[in-house]
Amino acid sequence: MSFRKKLYHVTGKKTPEEIIKDRVRIIKELLKEKKLEATNNEENTQKIREEFYLDHLTVADKKGNVITTSGNGGALQEIMKSDLHRYMQENFPKAEIYTVRGNGKNRVVYNTENKIYLMETPGSISLPEIRRIADQIEEGEDQFPKESEEDA
């Protein structure tokens, strides 16, 4: 043991190598992927909402029937009945996504072949993030099928 290491040992201070090892350990702990565990579809939706920092998340079929939501689903019903939604469907039937900004929030409507996703966020959200949210919702629906589907 060198004089410097003995001095650090005696004084109770960490050597530069020990400090670096501690920092690496802390960073590894912070970077560990935390798997969001859910027990049902609504809880899964809440976890996804929290993970992506969304204020609200609702998923519905093309008829407007709510499949899962992180709230009461009223915002989606408003959008589905609005003139804006009808206008978008009539004039841009193949539009995959549209964003409505107002009141300090962004409402994102993401259309797939058989579902509509409504996300409300205080900031912007990218298309890859939106697709990842949709994928995670689909995974949750596969993992937690509706009770009526289980009985059938």
C-alpha positions in Angstrom: 0.0 0.0 0.0 1.4 3.4 -1.0 1.8 6.2 1.4 -1.1 8.1 -0.3 -3.5 5.1 0.1 -2.4 4.7 3.7 -3.1 8.3 4.4 -6.6 8.0 2.8 -7.2 4.9 4.8 -6.1 6.5 8.1 -8.1 9.7 7.6 -11.2 7.8 6.5 -11.3 9.5 3.1 -11.9 7.7 -0.2 -9.2 7.4 -2.8 -9.9 8.8 -6.2 -10.3 5.2 -7.5 -12.9 4.5 -4.8 -14.8 7.7 -5.6 -15.0 6.7 -9.2 -16.2 3.1 -8.3 -18.9 4.6 -6.1 -20.0 7.0 -8.9 -20.2 4.1 -11.4 -22.2 2.0 -8.9 -24.6 4.9 -8.3 -25.0 5.5 -12.0 -25.7 1.8 -12.6 -28.3 1.7 -9.9 -30.0 4.8 -11.5 -30.0 3.3 -14.9 -31.5 0.0 -14.0 -34.7 -0.4 -15.9 -37.6 -0.5 -13.7 -40.2 -2.8 -15.0 -43.7 -1.4 -14.4 -45.8 -4.2 -12.9 -49.5 -3.9 -13.2 -52.3 -6.2 -12.2 -55.0 -5.1 -14.6 -55.5 -3.1 -17.8 -56.5 0.2 -16.1 -53.4 0.0 -13.8 -51.3 -0.7 -16.8 -52.7 2.4 -18.5 -51.9 4.5 -15.4 -48.3 3.2 -15.3 -47.8 4.1 -19.0 -49.3 7.5 -18.4 -46.9 8.1 -15.6 -43.9 6.7 -17.5 -44.5 9.0 -20.5 -45.5 12.1 -18.4 -49.0 12.3 -19.9 -51.8 14.2 -18.1 -54.4 11.9 -19.6 -54.5 8.7 -21.8 -57.7 7.2 -23.3 -58.0 4.4 -25.9 -61.2 3.7 -27.8 -62.4 1.6 -30.7 -63.4 3.4 -34.0 -67.0 3.6 -32.8 -66.0 5.7 -29.8 -66.4 3.0 -27.1 -63.7 3.5 -24.4 -61.4 0.4 -24.1 -59.2 1.8 -21.3 -58.5 5.2 -19.8 -56.5 6.9 -17.1 -59.5 9.1 -16.2 -63.2 9.2 -17.0 -62.8 9.1 -20.9 -64.9 12.3 -21.3 -62.2 14.1 -23.3 -62.2 11.4 -25.9 -66.0 11.5 -26.2 -65.7 15.3 -26.7 -63.2 14.9 -29.5 -65.2 12.1 -31.2 -68.3 14.3 -31.2 -66.5 17.4 -32.3 -66.7 19.1 -35.7 -62.9 19.0 -35.8 -62.8 15.2 -35.6 -65.4 14.9 -38.3 -63.5 17.4 -40.4 -60.3 15.4 -40.0 -62.0 12.1 -40.8 -63.7 13.5 -43.9 -60.9 15.5 -45.4 -57.9 13.5 -44.1 -59.1 10.0 -43.7 -55.6 8.5 -43.7 -54.2 11.0 -41.2 -52.4 8.9 -38.6 -52.0 11.7 -36.0 -53.2 15.2 -35.3 -52.4 17.5 -32.4 -54.6 20.2 -31.0 -52.8 22.8 -28.9 -54.6 25.1 -26.5 -54.9 26.0 -22.8 -51.3 25.1 -22.2 -51.8 21.5 -23.2 -51.4 19.4 -26.3 -54.1 16.9 -27.2 -52.8 14.3 -29.5 -55.2 12.0 -31.4 -53.5 8.9 -32.9 -55.5 6.8 -35.3 -54.7 3.1 -36.0 -56.7 0.7 -38.1 -59.0 -0.3 -35.3 -58.3 2.1 -32.4 -58.1 5.8 -31.5 -55.6 7.0 -28.8 -56.1 10.3 -27.1 -53.1 11.7 -25.2 -53.1 14.9 -23.3 -49.7 16.3 -22.4 -48.3 19.6 -21.2 -45.4 19.3 -23.6 -44.7 17.9 -27.0 -44.6 14.2 -27.8 -42.9 12.5 -30.8 -44.4 10.0 -33.1 -42.0 7.2 -32.0 -43.1 7.9 -28.4 -46.8 7.7 -29.4 -46.2 4.5 -31.2 -44.4 3.0 -28.2 -47.3 4.0 -26.0 -49.7 2.3 -28.4 -47.5 -0.8 -28.4 -47.4 -0.9 -24.6 -51.2 -0.5 -24.4 -51.6 -3.4 -26.9 -49.2 -5.5 -24.8 -51.3 -4.7 -21.7 -54.5 -5.7 -23.5 -52.9 -9.0 -24.4 -51.7 -9.5 -20.9 -55.0 -8.4 -19.2 -57.9 -9.3 -21.5 -61.3 -8.0 -20.6 -63.4 -10.2 -18.4 -66.1 -10.7 -21.0 -63.4 -12.0 -23.4 -62.1 -14.5 -20.8 -65.6 -15.9 -20.2 -66.3 -16.4 -23.9 
